[in-house]
Amino acid sequence: MTKKEIETDFPSPFSIETPEGCEGWEEMYPPWALFDERRREHDENRLWFWNSMHFPVPMPAFDMVEVDTPYYALGGWQNRAFAVPGAMGVDYRIVNGYVYISPNPVTDPEKIAERSRFFQQRAGYYYENWDELYARWRERMEALNREVSEIPVPDLPEYEPEDVVFEGGEPSWATLLASYRRALDCIERMWQYHFEFLLLGYGAYLTFSEFCKQVLPDIPDQHISQMVAGIDVVLFRPDAELRRLARLAIDLGVTEAFREGRSPEEIEAELGRSDAGRRWLEELEEVKDPWFNMGTGDGLYHYYGSWHDDPSIPYSSLIGHIAALQAGEDIERPTRELAERRDRLVGEYEALMDEEARQTFRELLGLSRKVFPYVEEHKFYCDYWFQSRFFNKIREFGALLARHGFIEESEDIFQLSRYEVMQALEELALTWSTGGEALAGRTTGRRSWSGASGS
């Protein structure tokens, strides 16, 4: 293929035009995120592809924390910690708000060999101690998810409470700035935890998959995943709890409250008028923490939330489960059938191998089954539970800025970058403390905060 043909199929990122009405979009993003003339030769000679799986629509300014942080966490583990032999990290660029990425490979054979020694030792340690390490990981993630929810966002009162004056308490302005820095620290730690095990989980699965395709060229990808996938993992627990609540509603005789078209508030109001209904509501409260942290999207944009934020989602499922049970249908996951199918596939494919291949197959399958629950479960702990709590905490800072006239409403905070939010909070801390007048963003008699970049 000639250079001209390549350019026709893959246009230079420097030639992409800005849609009418989107002029100045670059101001929303940090300078390193953009295609720049100083890197033109380097960047034009690489393949950049749209990361539509993770970032299908343009990124709001604040949500860039979900781009920068995961890519340096991914690179840190892949390149600097585990030293994956053939790959370092991933570079990204923003074009018209969309995220494009390009991997950084390792091509020097000597460097690959050097990295292999590190990788075998370090990855081997994780694989050998996986159960213990993963148990500790879950404890850390659960603690982090609760920590981000408990970060205080002070009201900035007219006068400080007495404990600040008489007991050495922290001034409100100091709590405010420390709390925002702590929120950013929490999301950095979340992405650190997120990628600690993920690369190894996918690595074990891909090694097993490649071996299967080598000895069984016609094996479907679906069969490989079915032999590995977890049968009973945390990600299935939220819906399992809904099914249990549906059965409880039938046992308590309160199913009339769960009528199609009713809002969660209407259902709960009716349930609250009877002892049986109140008992059901008590059980619901027990379920909510942590299982209502189930996400409504992948969590990488601030407008996704959890069942806590949109209870109509679990209530809709409850109504469906109750109706199915009353119709005599089985609403349970076919766990036994799935396990039997998994074991049957394994037996059938083992029968096609010689003894040497069968032994390798069993070893790789065993490792994949050990590590793959993390690949499935991390989404609940990281992408759903943490992300919904994190963005709701940022909304609290937005509400504070709105009360003091820096932005119009709390959701506007997501149109500022995380650096601009820090600047807005610093000015708020200053003017609240001194009684001074805020300067940033004053326009047409209305106070607003548009940020250092003017976005």
PyMOL commands that set and color helices and strands:
alter all, ss='L'
color gray80, all
select helices_A, chain A and resi 3-9+13-15+25-28+31-33+37-44+62-81+109-128+130-150+162-166+172-215+221-228+234-252+255-257+264-271+275-291+312-326+335-350+355-403+410-415+418-434
alter helices_A, ss='H'
color red, helices_A
select strands_A, chain A and resi 49-50+87-95+98-105
alter strands_A, ss='S'
color yellow, strands_A
deselect
rebuild
show_as cartoon
